[in-house]
Amino acid sequence: MDEQLRQLQNTLRAVAREAGVSIGCPCSRCGRSHLLVKDGSLSCPVCRYRRSL
């Protein structure tokens, strides 16, 4: 299981890098996803919370 989690994390980092997005901290509003950082704003892909940096 640890190896699968590591593979998934590496894949997610690569996809984010290709998309020009950084992965931030966990969403403080819903806690179900990490925030995505792009173009000077933070957004949660689950609850759609958004704020500017």
SULRA-V951055 format. One record per backbone hydrogen bond with DSSP energy under -1.0 kcal/mol. CO is the residue of the C=O (numbers start at 1). NH is the residue of the N-H. If there is no record, write none. Layout:
{{CO	NH} {CO	NH}}
//
This chain:
{{1	5} {2	6} {3	7} {4	8} {5	9} {6	10} {7	11} {8	12} {9	13} {10	14} {11	15} {12	16} {13	17} {14	18} {15	19} {16	21} {22	37} {25	35} {33	27} {35	24} {36	43} {37	22} {38	41} {40	53} {41	38} {42	51} {43	36} {44	48} {49	44} {51	42}}
//
